[in-house]
Amino acid sequence: MSFTSEKNQSTSDRSDNTTIISKMENLSISPKIQPPPKITEQSINYSESVVHDCPICRNKMNEPENNIRMEHCCKRTFHAACLRSWANQQTLMNQEGTCPMCRWEWPVEFLDQLFRGY
């Protein structure tokens, strides 16, 4: 390939890129990545007041006294019975006790409390 054809190829590539960006702008598509929306105090308060489903069984969290919130890791809430079942399965498979969502390794004290009936 000669110098002239390399130069023409480079000019052609720039022209193609300019055309693509121009088309994106016409479609209101920004070629730049937008930052995530800002978290506000209102959005945090709303998310804490929403009733969630148990991530293990997917049923509603209706009885707060039978739920466990993982304060030391991912802050998710589970049914205590579901969490015990999860921990029991891990024990049967000779695995360390971990959070079913974030895989944070539970301290022995937490497992003791969990099996004694939180």
Secondary structure, 3 states (H helix, E strand, C coil): CCHHHHHHHHHHHHHHHHHHHHHHHHCCCCCCCCCCCCCCHHHHHHHHHCCCECCCCCCECCCHHHEEECCCCCCCEEEHHHHHHHHHHHHHCCCCCECCCCCCECCHHHHHHHHHCC
